[in-house]
Amino acid sequence: MTISELLNDKQVKPKDKTEIISSWILSGSISVKELIKFATSSKDPVKATCIEALEFATKITPEIATLDCLAFVSTSLAEKAPRIKWESAKVIGNIAHLFPDNLGTAIRNLLSNTEHPGTVVRWSAAFALGQVLKLNTKVNKALLPAIENICQREEKNSIRKLYFAAVKKVEKG
């Protein structure tokens, strides 16, 4: 069965589709490159499902991610669809530690998403930015003050807590 056939199968529940694609990635039945190529030319709901499958897979095995994967999800953060934004952010949170020197686009787009009206988009951006902050790289010099500003305007405690936890971990060293 191909990705397209699976996604067009009305008898398979959406969550099951995501899990199946994720298992295909983890087993090597399809490559991350193949999934990205398929997702790139797909409509937003399908693209979001593909990115969610990447998120599931990278949570279990982050090492399956490539620089192309990072580039894909980093640019996907700027898409209009909220689900694409939040799934992309979660992938970045899962894989940031693998690419500490290649996070410029991701950080810029994540910071932009901290102003999104959707709580899930902002929460996912906070998760990813927190993971980047915990890497304790040279970007922290600019990222830490930006996160402090975000915390001052963020009304949701659940989102502020993500930032505070990351800042606390960095301060402990």
N, C-alpha and C positions, 0 to 999 in steps of 0.2 A: 504494500500500500504506500502511496506517495503522500507527501504533506498535503498537497492539494486535495487528494481523494479523502484523506482523513478530515480535513477542515470542511469539506462539502457533505460529509456523512451526517445526515440529520438524526440518525439513531444514536450517535455518540454525544454525550453531554459535553458542554464547553469545558468544564473543569477537567474532564477525562481527556479531552483533546490535548490540553496543555500538558498534562502528566505523561501522555503517550509520547508527545514530541520531545519532552524533557528526557524520557527514558531512551529514546532513539539517540539523542545527543550523547548521553552518558555511556551508552553501549557502543557508540561508534557507528551505528547504522546510518546516521547522517552526520555530516560535519557541521561545525559552527559556521563555516564559510558558506556551505550549501543553504543553511537556514537563513543566514543574513541575505544572501542573494534572493531567495524566495520572498522574504519579508520586505525587502526594499521595493519590490515592484507590486506589493499587495496594498489593498485598501486598509484604512486605519484599524478596523476591528481585527482583521487577520494579522496585521503587523503587530498589534498589541498582544495577541495570543502568542505569536512567535517570540516576542521579547519576554513575555511572562514565562515561557518554557525555558528560555535562556536564564532567567532569574532563578527558577527552580534548580536547573542544572548547575549553575555557578555557585549556588548556596551549598551544594553537596561537594562539587569538585571545581573550585575556582580556576584551577590550572587549565581547564579546557578553553578558557578565554584567550584570545589572541589580541594583538594590537588592532587588527581590523575590527574585532568585536568591540573593543573599547571605543574606537572611532565611530562605529555605527551607533552605539547607545549614547555616546556623547552628543552627536548631532541630533539624535532622536529626541533628546531633551527639549529641543526647540520646536518640535512638532506642535500642532494645535490640540490634538486629542489628549485630554488629561491622562487617560490610561496608559498611553504611550510614554508620557512624561514620567509617571510614577513607576512604571515597570523598568524603564531605562535607568532611573535613579537607583533603584534597588540592585540592578545588575552592577552598576558602578560601585555601590557600597560593598558588594561581594568581591569585586576584583581589583579595587584600587591599590591594594597592597602589592599586587603583581607589577604595576606600572607607575611607580611613584613619580617618575620623571616625565610622564606623558599625560598629565591630568589637566592641562591648561584649559582646553575646550570644555571638558567636563565641569570644572570648577566654575567657569564663567556662566555656563548654562544652568548649573545647579543654583548659583546665586540669583540668577534671574527668576528661577522657579520658586524662590523663597517669597516672592511677592504675588504668587498666583492665588486667585480667590479660593481654589479648592484645597481643603484641609489635607486630603491624601497626597496631593502633589507636594504641598509644603512639608508634610511629615516625611515623605520619601526623600526630598531634597535634604532635610535635616539629617536623616539616617546616613545618606551618602557623604555629606559634608563632615559629619562626625567621624566617619571612617577615615576620610582623608586627613582630618585634623589629627587623629590618633597616630598617623604615620610619622608625625613630628618631623616633617621635612622643612626646607627653606620657605615653602609657600605659607607656612604658619604665621610668618611675620605679617603678611597682609591678610591672611584668612582669619586669624584670631580677632582682630578688631572688627572685621566685617561680621563675624558671627555674634560678637557682642552687640553690634547695632541691630542685627536681626532679632536678637532676644528682646531688645527693648520695645520693638514694635509688634512682635508676635503675641497674639492674644491667647493662643492655645497652650495650656500648661504641658500637655503631652508632647508637644513639639519642642518647647523650651527645655524640657527635661532631657531630650536627646542631645541638645547642644551642651547643656550643663554637664552631663555625664562625660562627654568627649573632652570638654575643657578641663574638667577635674582630672581625668586620666593623663592628659598632657602635662598638667601642672605637677602631678606626682612624679612624672618622669618615667 
